[in-house]
Amino acid sequence: MLGPMRIPFLILTPACVLLGLGSAVRTSGNVNIFYLFLVFIGALSAHISVNTLNEYFDFKSGLDFKTKRTPFSGGSGTLPERPEKAYTGLITGLITFAVTAFIGFYFLYVRGLLLLPLGLVGLFIIFAYTIWIVNHPLLCLIAPGLGFGPLMVMGTDFVLTGGYSWTAFISSLIPFFLVSNLLLLNQFPDVDADRSIGRKHLPIVVGKRISTIIYGIFLLLTYVVIIVGVYFKYLPWACLTGLATAVIAVPTVVGIFRYSENIEKLTPYMGLNVIINIATPLLVAIGFFVG
């Protein structure tokens, strides 16, 4: 059942965990390797779970048969081609959900109840994203960013340090804005199909033009966060290397604005958006270790 896991997109998880690790090294200097291994497995399981549950529910709703897939959106297409694997996909999603929850309970035991809010919100987003969150525009916009930003980055930092820090919070805002943008842009090709089954994400509710403006604002805020974090010394100066992706961010925004209604011409910019999402937190994470 590798298709519904969307293996190529799982690279986002180590990028965000590495950012949390960098934050933890910055604030404490000591890292428990066993804890790091467990938190990575938990984060990866969470990502696999939300992917496979999304594939299952999209298949059951009939959306997969209406969606025009691109390399970056519309699901893997595995279940429409092999419907007999739907149940296996559901079981995969539930097992990885359970793995994430079990690891979360372990860290509640060793690190304390202050971790509980992050864990509960994370589990809720995993299970509710496709069946409920996608019908609420603002929640649909920020839920992916919350999952990979404050929940994954701050969660990693908390597990490794035993507490919360401004460094972890500021670092978590980078994937918060980027991953919110990632899912926002990936909804553009699916507007008609999603509308047909009653979904209400932003490109449906406010249109692609306004959604593109929101995309640009979120992208700008990503770089503002890096600069502000360095200015106030929550991030080391070397984290400014994260600004390097602005070189492709600017033409990406321009391209999205020009081709928001032309999926074929929009697709290359969706690819650039993926690069921005992976490279920016990686560069900032490297900045923690260098600076």
Phi and psi in degrees as a GROMACS rama.xvg file:
@    title "Ramachandran Plot"
@    xaxis  label "Phi"
@    yaxis  label "Psi"
@TYPE xy
-72.4526  -30.2632  LEU-2
-56.4095  -57.7067  GLY-3
-63.1595  -18.6263  PRO-4
-71.6413  -19.6874  MET-5
54.5137  59.2451  ARG-6
-50.096  -45.4368  ILE-7
-59.2411  -26.4491  PRO-8
-87.4753  -7.93174  PHE-9
-70.9409  -11.44  LEU-10
-62.9028  -20.0353  ILE-11
-63.8448  -33.0123  LEU-12
-63.4407  -53.3993  THR-13
-60.9176  -30.7783  PRO-14
-62.8635  -42.2973  ALA-15
-74.6567  -38.1328  CYS-16
-64.6143  -39.4987  VAL-17
-62.8074  -36.2385  LEU-18
-64.8229  -42.0275  LEU-19
-63.8868  -37.8394  GLY-20
-62.8548  -44.9064  LEU-21
-59.7966  -41.5745  GLY-22
-62.3196  -42.5615  SER-23
-64.672  -41.907  ALA-24
-62.6701  -38.5708  VAL-25
-63.2054  -41.6227  ARG-26
-90.1445  -28.665  THR-27
-121.383  -33.2323  SER-28
82.8218  -15.2675  GLY-29
-116.809  136.585  ASN-30
-131.622  128.242  VAL-31
-84.643  112.436  ASN-32
-62.8977  -37.3175  ILE-33
-63.7678  -43.6739  PHE-34
-62.0971  -40.7193  TYR-35
-62.6989  -42.3256  LEU-36
-62.2747  -45.7484  PHE-37
-64.1339  -42.6873  LEU-38
-67.3604  -32.7451  VAL-39
-67.4382  -43.4067  PHE-40
-62.5316  -41.6194  ILE-41
-63.0566  -43.76  GLY-42
-66.3719  -41.9531  ALA-43
-65.6573  -40.2213  LEU-44
-63.2954  -39.0612  SER-45
-62.0291  -42.8073  ALA-46
-65.8313  -44.273  HIS-47
-62.9376  -40.4482  ILE-48
-62.4863  -48.2516  SER-49
-66.3587  -33.6437  VAL-50
-66.7986  -48.8985  ASN-51
-71.518  -36.8453  THR-52
-65.8046  -38.2102  LEU-53
-61.387  -44.137  ASN-54
-62.4193  -42.9652  GLU-55
-64.2103  -50.1822  TYR-56
-69.248  -33.3947  PHE-57
-67.525  -34.2908  ASP-58
-68.9335  -46.1673  PHE-59
-66.3313  -31.8107  LYS-60
-78.4441  -13.0323  SER-61
90.1504  -2.16058  GLY-62
-62.0935  -38.0572  LEU-63
-59.3971  -24.6881  ASP-64
-85.4553  -8.1613  PHE-65
-109.628  -17.0292  LYS-66
-79.4415  137.607  THR-67
-92.9098  106.143  LYS-68
-75.378  145.751  ARG-69
-121.575  173.013  THR-70
-61.8002  -14.2961  PRO-71
-122.845  -0.513462  PHE-72
-151.158  167.184  SER-73
87.3181  7.70351  GLY-74
80.7487  -179.771  GLY-75
-83.4014  -22.1871  SER-76
80.387  4.75264  GLY-77
-65.5493  -47.8264  THR-78
-70.2991  -38.6594  LEU-79
-60.8226  -32.5744  PRO-80
-80.1793  -30.3231  GLU-81
-134.485  71.9221  ARG-82
-60.0232  -22.3581  PRO-83
-67.0962  -14.0824  GLU-84
-91.0267  2.56028  LYS-85
-60.7966  -45.2553  ALA-86
-63.1988  -39.5121  TYR-87
-62.0802  -38.7747  THR-88
-62.5307  -42.6672  GLY-89
-61.4677  -46.522  LEU-90
-62.2935  -40.5702  ILE-91
-59.748  -44.2096  THR-92
-63.0068  -40.3859  GLY-93
-72.851  -37.9216  LEU-94
-65.8775  -45.6583  ILE-95
-68.2268  -31.007  THR-96
-61.3346  -44.5393  PHE-97
-65.3103  -38.7458  ALA-98
-61.2607  -45.3658  VAL-99
-59.8779  -45.6783  THR-100
-63.6882  -41.8134  ALA-101
-62.8602  -44.8477  PHE-102
-64.6278  -38.1708  ILE-103
-60.8548  -43.9183  GLY-104
-62.4546  -38.0462  PHE-105
-60.9339  -45.5026  TYR-106
-71.304  -28.0893  PHE-107
-61.6933  -37.6143  LEU-108
-68.7297  -44.1104  TYR-109
-88.8282  -22.3428  VAL-110
-114.18  -16.8888  ARG-111
105.316  170.499  GLY-112
-73.4556  -10.7748  LEU-113
-63.1398  -19.1545  LEU-114
-81.1301  -14.0465  LEU-115
-58.3704  -45.233  LEU-116
-56.6223  -42.6385  PRO-117
-63.1036  -42.4917  LEU-118
-64.8475  -44.3788  GLY-119
-65.9559  -43.9988  LEU-120
-63.8636  -40.2749  VAL-121
-62.3386  -46.3032  GLY-122
-64.7393  -37.5127  LEU-123
-63.304  -44.7998  PHE-124
-63.0312  -42.6236  ILE-125
-56.2549  -49.9717  ILE-126
-81.1961  -33.3681  PHE-127
-93.7525  -8.6384  ALA-128
-56.6259  -55.3047  TYR-129
-77.0176  -32.347  THR-130
-92.7729  -10.5144  ILE-131
-145.195  -48.836  TRP-132
-61.5126  -37.0979  ILE-133
-65.8918  -9.53964  VAL-134
-96.1784  6.7142  ASN-135
-128.591  104.101  HIS-136
-51.3216  -50.0188  PRO-137
-69.3521  -40.9556  LEU-138
-63.5886  -40.5742  LEU-139
-63.4458  -33.2168  CYS-140
-67.9949  -46.5924  LEU-141
-95.3365  -17.2842  ILE-142
-58.7005  -46.0328  ALA-143
-61.6487  -40.9924  PRO-144
-64.3514  -38.7852  GLY-145
-61.9613  -42.4127  LEU-146
-62.8264  -46.471  GLY-147
-91.7462  -13.3723  PHE-148
-98.1858  -100.102  GLY-149
-53.3327  -39.5067  PRO-150
-73.3704  -48.6242  LEU-151
-77.5891  -46.1801  MET-152
-72.1308  -50.2184  VAL-153
-67.7303  -34.3257  MET-154
-62.7784  -45.1854  GLY-155
-60.1409  -47.3646  THR-156
-60.414  -44.347  ASP-157
-63.5057  -44.5529  PHE-158
-60.331  -37.817  VAL-159
-83.7476  -24.5184  LEU-160
-112.54  -22.4859  THR-161
86.8483  8.37851  GLY-162
-162.006  174.252  GLY-163
-94.4088  154.833  TYR-164
-147.792  156.253  SER-165
-66.4064  -32.8387  TRP-166
-60.4553  -44.5658  THR-167
-66.6129  -41.0644  ALA-168
-64.0604  -47.31  PHE-169
-63.5036  -42.3388  ILE-170
-60.5156  -38.338  SER-171
-68.3472  -21.5625  SER-172
-70.1662  -22.0157  LEU-173
-64.7367  -56.806  ILE-174
-69.9887  -20.9879  PRO-175
-59.3612  -51.2519  PHE-176
-71.1221  -39.2541  PHE-177
-67.9031  -46.8799  LEU-178
-74.9317  -31.315  VAL-179
-58.7707  -42.5758  SER-180
-64.7238  -38.3468  ASN-181
-58.6023  -49.0908  LEU-182
-73.2629  -32.6103  LEU-183
-60.1213  -49.9121  LEU-184
-66.9934  -36.6523  LEU-185
-68.5868  -12.7328  ASN-186
-82.1427  -16.4375  GLN-187
-56.3678  -48.6744  PHE-188
-69.5759  -15.85  PRO-189
-99.972  7.54627  ASP-190
-55.3603  -52.1958  VAL-191
-64.4207  -44.4939  ASP-192
-64.9964  -44.0709  ALA-193
-65.2055  -39.1006  ASP-194
-63.1868  -33.1822  ARG-195
-67.3553  -21.5977  SER-196
-109.037  11.458  ILE-197
91.9829  11.3974  GLY-198
-71.8259  158.264  ARG-199
-140.654  57.3221  LYS-200
-83.8139  173.894  HIS-201
-58.4973  -46.8104  LEU-202
-58.0853  -26.1226  PRO-203
-78.3366  -43.872  ILE-204
-77.5176  -43.663  VAL-205
-110.776  -8.87204  VAL-206
94.4645  164.562  GLY-207
-73.773  -32.7325  LYS-208
-63.3203  -49.5327  ARG-209
-67.3003  -37.2086  ILE-210
-61.7807  -35.331  SER-211
-65.8366  -38.5462  THR-212
-63.6398  -42.71  ILE-213
-61.8848  -41.4653  ILE-214
-57.2777  -47.3192  TYR-215
-62.7601  -39.9163  GLY-216
-64.6857  -44.7789  ILE-217
-63.729  -38.1049  PHE-218
-66.4454  -42.1056  LEU-219
-61.8114  -42.9265  LEU-220
-63.5236  -29.4415  LEU-221
-58.2989  -47.5841  THR-222
-75.0388  -31.0803  TYR-223
-63.0415  -42.0468  VAL-224
-58.8348  -44.296  VAL-225
-61.2021  -47.3599  ILE-226
-64.2455  -45.3659  ILE-227
-64.3685  -41.3732  VAL-228
-61.0685  -41.1863  GLY-229
-70.2846  -42.3124  VAL-230
-58.4345  -41.9777  TYR-231
-91.7529  10.5063  PHE-232
66.6498  21.6053  LYS-233
-80.7001  -26.7437  TYR-234
-117.272  143.487  LEU-235
-69.8723  158.267  PRO-236
-57.3193  -31.6572  TRP-237
-65.4215  -16.9228  ALA-238
-68.1216  -13.0793  CYS-239
-62.9946  -14.6131  LEU-240
-60.9549  -21.3339  THR-241
-62.4462  -20.5869  GLY-242
-71.3655  -13.248  LEU-243
-59.8243  -29.4257  ALA-244
-72.4949  -8.28887  THR-245
-61.2976  -23.2523  ALA-246
-59.9053  -36.9307  VAL-247
-99.1676  -14.7287  ILE-248
-67.5308  -40.4237  ALA-249
-63.4708  -52.7112  VAL-250
-64.4716  -26.0875  PRO-251
-65.4061  -45.3638  THR-252
-61.9805  -44.3329  VAL-253
-61.5428  -44.954  VAL-254
-64.2888  -40.0979  GLY-255
-64.4831  -41.1055  ILE-256
-64.7737  -38.6959  PHE-257
-73.7982  -37.4563  ARG-258
-117.961  24.972  TYR-259
-59.9381  -25.5035  SER-260
-99.2379  -1.80921  GLU-261
-117.719  96.1797  ASN-262
-62.1887  -38.1264  ILE-263
-61.2223  -44.3675  GLU-264
-80.0073  -20.2887  LYS-265
-76.4274  -28.9275  LEU-266
-54.9009  -43.7126  THR-267
-59.5239  -33.7269  PRO-268
-75.0701  -26.6719  TYR-269
-65.3057  -37.2412  MET-270
-64.5516  -42.9152  GLY-271
-62.1793  -35.7525  LEU-272
-62.9027  -38.8828  ASN-273
-62.6068  -42.8661  VAL-274
-60.2523  -43.9296  ILE-275
-60.4319  -42.067  ILE-276
-64.2602  -34.923  ASN-277
-88.1471  -43.6067  ILE-278
-71.0591  -38.4442  ALA-279
-63.1029  -54.3418  THR-280
-63.1716  -32.0792  PRO-281
-63.9899  -44.0547  LEU-282
-65.3962  -39.8264  LEU-283
-66.3768  -40.7035  VAL-284
-61.0361  -44.6327  ALA-285
-60.8564  -36.4701  ILE-286
-59.3174  -35.669  GLY-287
-61.701  -42.2471  PHE-288
-76.0991  -30.83  PHE-289
-81.0598  -41.9669  VAL-290
